[in-house]
Amino acid sequence: MMDTTNGSSQSNFILLGFSDRPHLEKGLFVVILIAYLLTLVGNTTIILVSQLDSHLHTPMYFFLSHLSFLDLSFTTSSIPQLLYNLNGHDKTISYTGCVIQLFLFLGLGGVECLLLAVMAYDRFVAVCKPLHYMVIMHPQLCLGLVSLAWGFGIANSLIMSPMTLWLPRCGYRKVDHFLCEMPALIRMACVNTAVVEGIAFILAVGIVISPLAFILISYGYIVKSVLRIQSSSGRHKVFNTCGSHLTVVSLFYGNIIYMYMQPGTSSSKDQGKFLTLFYNIVTPLLNPLIYTLRNKEVKGALRRLLLGNRGMEKK
């Protein structure tokens, strides 16, 4: 019997993904599984190194370990379900599972947007006010900024998740996506979604565009300060550190803005699916590589932890 009431009927959803192209799904399963395992290893390594090496007990690595924890949570909220669906004929997800997935996806994504802005402020203080860095970025402020990011990110999800799930679907249960993502669920509605899309746009301005504007302004001041540095080695060090953060910002925000500033559009559904895979798999996978390959401090900490006393003796 079809559900003709509203979107809150607790029936299972069917995640279509690329079910019309089974060969593509089999290939995706292998790639995503390898990428997910590498993501777990890379981000767990960043967290452990930041906690275990006393040289990295600084605000920058405090925020970086939180970013790695977010990436672990972000991918784990959806990838196991995605792998299960790709590996067999069962494409279903329970209503409760869909609710949890949507809530975590929106919440953790919002937290990451704000945390990247916090990290930009940390770099601004480090470059523009180096003599006062440890005074300004004291542990209480760092903890407060991270708590605010978590609070606003979760609040955004608490608003948007129920609004999206309560949209009437008139019995339609097939989600044209890999996961329960807001744009795909909005497209399923059998009513006009202009109000929900308008609210989503307004919240996106606060949770996505405003932090991005803050990041760009912060880096405007950073560039001005860097140009005044006489030492080429000093400029190189700043560009290395800030370049890693800007790379992560570009990867994450580019996809988020495309997806969530136009939540109900259906211009290219396949493109939307691949973009979701990109920021759900590729970005969390690349973050540890970006921060370790360009960062001598992290590479040094890894050497100290892996070599132990032998590494110290060689010095």
N, C-alpha and C positions, 0 to 999 in steps of 0.2 A: 504493500500500500504506500502510495506516495505521500510525502510530507508536504501539505499545502498551507501550513501555518507560518512558521518563521524560521530564521536561520539557527535557532538554538536547539532544534530537534537533535537528540543525541544519537545519530546514526553514523556509521562509519563513512569515511571519505575514501575516494579512489584517486590515487595520485597517478596521473597519466604519464608524466615525464615524456620520454621518447618511446612509448610503448608501441607506436606504429613503426618504429625502426629498431627491432630487437638486436640486430648486429651492432648498432651504435651503442645500445645499452650495455652489451657484453664488454665492449671495449672500454666504455666509461667506468664500469665496475672495477677493472684492473687498475686503471689510472687513478681513480679516486681512492681506492684502498691503499695504494702505495703512498699517495700524497697525504692521506689521513695519518698513516703510521709515521711518516716523516714529520708531519706537523706536531704529533704528540711528542716525539723525541726532541725536536728542535725547541719547542716552547717550554717543555719540562726542564731541558738543559739550562735555558736562560733563567728560569725561576730558581733552580738549585744553585747555579753559579752566583746569582745575585744574593742569595741567602747565605751561602757557605764561605764566600770570599770577603774578608773584612775590607779589602780595598774598594769593593763595590757597594759599600753601605753608604750610599749618597742618594740625594733626592732623585737624580736622573734614573738610577737603576731601581729605585723603589717604584717609580712610575713604570719603568720598562717591565718589571716583574708582574705588575698589575695588567699591563697590556698583554703579556704572554698568557696570564691566567684567563683573561677575557677571550683571547683567541682559542684557547683550549676549550672553554665553555661554549663559545660560539659554534665551533665545528661539531663538538660532541652533542649539541642540542638537536642536530639534524642529520649528520652524516651516517651514524649507525642505521637509522631508519631508511635513509636513501640507499645504502648498500644492500639492506635486506630486500627492498623493493626491486632493485636492479638485478639481483641474483636469482629471482624466481618469478613465477606468474602472479603471485599475490601482491597486488599494488595497493592494498588497503591500509588505512591508518585509522585508529579509533578516534571518536570525537574528542575524548579526553586527551589523547596523544596529540591531536591537532591543536587543541587549546594550549597545551604546555609548549609545543613547538613554536607556535605563533608568539606567545607571551615572551619566551626566552629570546627568540630571534629579534623581536622589536626592542625588548629591554636591553639585551647585551649590545645590540647594534647602536642604540642610543648612548649607552655608557661609553662605548668606544669612541664615538664622535666627540663627546665631551672630554674624555681622557686625553685625546690627541691635542685638544686645545690647552689642557693643563700642562702637557709636556712642552708645548710651544712657549707657554709662559715661563716654564722652568729654564728653557734655553735662552729666552729673552733676558731673564735675570742673570744667568751665568755669563752671557756675553756683554750685556750693557751695564751691569752693575756687579762686576766680578769681586770687588773688595767687600761687598755686603751680601754676597750670595748665601753663605751659610747662616747669616743672621736673618735674612728675609725668608729663605726656604727652610725654616726650622721644622722639626718632625710634626708638630701639631698642625701647622699650616698644610703640610703635604697630606697628612691624614684627612684633614678637613676638606681639601680640594677633591681628593679621591671619593670621599663620602658624598660630596655634592654631586659628583658625576654619576655615582651609583643611584642616588636618590632621584635625580631628574630623569635619568634613563628609565628607571623602573616606573616612575610616575607616567611618563609618556606611553609606556606599554600598557599600564593599567587603564588608560583612557582609550587607546586605539584598539586593543585586542577585543574587548567586549563589543565596541561599536562595529567592528568588522564581522565578528562571529554572529551577532544578532541580526544582520541583514537577511531579509527573507530570500530563500533560494528556491522555493516552489518545488521541492523534492529533488533538485539537481545536486548530485553528490560527487561529480567528477571534477577534480581540480586539475586544470591543465598546467601542471607544474610538477617538480620533483618533491616539493614540500609545501606545507601550509604557510604560504607567504602572503602578506597583505594584498598586493596588487592582484594576485591570482584569485583570492577569495572574494575581493570586491567585484571582479569581473563575473563571478558566478551569480551575483544578485539578480533577482527578477524585478527589481524596483529601481527607480531613479536614485543614483548614488552620489548626486552632486553635493549634498550636504556633508556626507562622510568624507568625500574627496577634498572638499573645502577645508574641513577641520584637519584632515591629514596634512594638507599643504601648509596650513598655519603652524601646526606643531613641527613640521619639517623645517620651517624657517627658524624656529627657536632651537631645535635640537641638532640641525644639520648646517644651515646657512650661517647662523650667528657664530657658532664656534669656528667655522671655516673663515669667516671674515676676521675674527679675532686672530686666528693663526696667520693670515696674510699680513695683517697690520703688525703683529709681533715680528714677523720675518722682515718686514720693511725696515723696522728699527734695527734689527740684527745686521742686515746688509749695510746700513749706514755706519754702524759701529765697526764692522769688519773692514770696511774700506779705510778706516782711520788707523788700523793696526799696521805698524811699520814692518814687523817681522813676517816673513813669508811662511815660516814654520807655524807661527801663531795663526795666520789666516788659514793655512792648510788644516790645522787641527779643528778649527771652528767649522770649516766647510765639511769636513768628514763627519763630525757629530750631527750638525744641522742637516746635512745632505741626507743622512739616513732617515731622519724624522720626516723630512719633506717628501722623500720617496714613498714612505709608508702612507703619509697623508694623501698623496696623489692617487695611489692605488685604491685606498679605501673610499675616499670621498667621491672620486670620479664615478664609481659604480653606484654608490648610495644615492647621489643626486639624480642620476639618470633614472633609477628605479622608483624612488619615492617622491620625487617632485611631480611625477605624473602617474599616480598610483593606479588609475583605472583604465589607462589607454591600452589598446590591443594592437598597436601598429605592427609589432614584430614579436610574437610570443616566443619563438625560438631564440631570438636575440636576448630576450629577458631571461630565459632559462640559462643560457650560457653565461650571462653577466652574474646571475645568482651563484652559479658554480664558481665563478672567478673570485668573488669576494667572500665566498664561504669556504673555499678550498685553497686557491692560489695565494690570496693575501695572507692568511695565517701561516701558510707554508713559507712564504718569502720573508716575513717579518724577522724571524731569528737569523736568517742568512744575511739580510740587509744590515742588521745591527752587529753581527759578529765579524763578517768579512771586512767591514769598513772601520772596525773599532779595535784598536790595539789593547785597550784595557780589558775587554771581554776575552780576547784571545790570550792575553797574559794570564788572566784568572783561570781559564781552562787549562793552560799549561801547568800552573801551580797545583791545581786540583788533581790533574792526571798524573803528573810526575812526582808530586809530593816533595819529599826531602831531596830526591835526586836532582830535581829542577833547581832547588835552592842552592845545592852544592855547586852546580855548574856556574851559578852566578858568582 
